[in-house]
Every structure is written in C-alpha cells, then in structure tokens.
Amino acid sequence: MRKAFLRVVLFLALAVFSQGDFLSAQATTHEWEESEYYYFNYTIERIYSHRLGYIVVYRRASNILERVYLPLEWFNDTGGKGELVYLGSGKEWPSMIVYYKKGEFSHVRLRIRKYAQHETWGIIPFNVNIDDFFKDIDEVKMVF
C-alpha cells in the first residue's frame, strides 16, 4: 500500500513539474497580435422584412431609436456583407453585430428569431413605399 502511494505521489509531482516547464516555455515564445477586426453589438428593438431587404430598428447610446436598411443581396451570397443567424426558443434577445476591418465597414450579422411571431418582428403597412431607402447602399452607417 505504501509503495502504491509513493508511486502516485511521484507521478503527480513529475506531472506538475513537467507541466510548469511546458507552460512557461509556451508563454515566453508566443506573441499576441491585435486583430484588424472590431465590432459593435446592438440590441434589436424591431426588425421588418421587406422584399428588398431588412429594416432594423436599434437603440443607440442616448436611448434614441435609429433605423438602418440592409439590402437583401447582402444575405444571399456566402461571404457577402450580411449573415443571418437564427436563434432558437431560448432567452437570448435578437441583436445586430456590425463588423469593421481596419476602420472600414466589413459585414453585418443579424441574430434574429426565425419565426415572425416573436415580438421583435414588425409588419410594414401596404401603403408605405420605402423602396428608395434600399438604393445605393454600400455600407452600414451607424449612429452612436
């Protein structure tokens, strides 16, 4: 029994000392590089689906609602300027994440509920013409 205990203690001591040498060697040789991407995350107050794209209403820092127009063609192509992530039925609230690369707009990710029965989905009245808002959009211009 005593020999087995000594073997376990010796094994654990050897494992701890060898692990410490490995971690210290790894920490001194690795250099972290700053990413060229950064992002802003916005809570979606309301989202509207339109035949030309999505209208997202978000709350800016001064508690004022703003809206942004996202063309549908951004979400059609893989590697495009837009990505849709459908949330399940959990407690996570829909959000919009806007990514920038080297200070320039890169892409947007909408994390939304799949089903339009969720309270963040809105309906655009039929008599409202908003087609002009979707013309010539190359980037998302966020108001902070």
N, C-alpha and C positions, 0 to 999 in steps of 0.2 A: 504494500500500500504506500509505504514511504517512497519507494523508488518511482512509482507511478506519479505521485505528487511532485517529486523533483523534476521529472521529465516534463510535466505540464508547465511548471514554473519556468524551466529553462526554455521551453518552446515559446512561451508568451514573451519572455524577456528578449529572446532573439528576434521575434516578430516586431516588437515595439521598437527596438534599436535600429533594425534594418529599415523599417517604415520611416522613421525620423530622418535617416540619411537620404532616403529617396525623395521625401517631400522637400527637404532643404535644398537638394541639388536641383529639383524641378523648379522651385520658386526663384532661384537665382538665375536660371537660364531663360525663363520665359519673359518676354516683354509684351505689354498690352498696347494695342493700337486703338486709337479713337476711331469710332465708326464715322463714315461720311453721311450716314442717315440719322435723322432725328424725326420725332413725330409729335403731334398734338392729338389728344383724345377728347372728344366732345360727346356729351350725353345727348341723345336724340330725343327731342320733345315730341316731334311729329314727323312722319315721312309720308309722302304722297307718290303714288305710282302714276306715271303719265306715259303716253305712247312714245314720247321722245326721251324719256329718262326718269330720274327721281328728283323730287324736291325734298330737301332735308331741312327741317327747322331745328335749330340748336340754340342753346342758351350760352351767351358769351359771359365773360367775367363780370361785367357790370349788371348782370341779371336781366339783360335785354335779349329778346328773341331775334335771331337773324335767320336768313334762309340762304341756301346755296343750291344751285342747279347742277345736276350731274348727268351728262348725256348717256343714253343707253349704250352707245357703241363702245364706251369705255369698259363696259362689263361683258361684252360679247367675246372678246379675244383673250386668249391666255397670254399673260404678260402685258395686258393692257393697262390703262390708267386706273381701272376700278376693279374691285373684288367684292363679291358678296359672300358673307359668312352667315349661314342660317343658324340661329340659336334654337336650342331645344325648349322644353317647357319649364326650365328651372327659374331661378330668381334673378338671373343676370339681366340687366336692363340694356336695351339696344344702344349702340354707340357708333360714332363715326371717327375713324382714325385717319388723319391726314399726314402722309409721309413726305419729307423733304430730303433731297440729296444735294449736298453742297450748297444749301441755301435756296435751291430751286424746287418747285413742286415736282414730286415723283409719281405718287399714286395715292388713291384713297381706298380705304377698306370700310365697308358698311357691315356692321354686325347687327342683323335685324331678325325679327321673328318671321318665320316662314308663312304663318297664317295671318291673313288680313283682319282677323277678329281681335287681334291684340290692340290695346288702347293707343299705341303709338302710330298705327296706320290711320290715315285720313283719306277722305274722298274729295276729289276736285269736282265742283259743280259743272254741269254740262255747258252752261252758257259762258264760262270763263275761257278766254283764249290766251294761253301762255306760251304758244309756240315760239315767239320771238326771244324768250328768255333762254332758250336752248341753242341759239345760233352762235357760232364762232366762239365756243368755249374751249380753251386750250389748257386751262389750269383752274384749280380751285382758289378763289380769293377769299380767304377767311378774314372775318372781322373779330378782333380780340376785345 
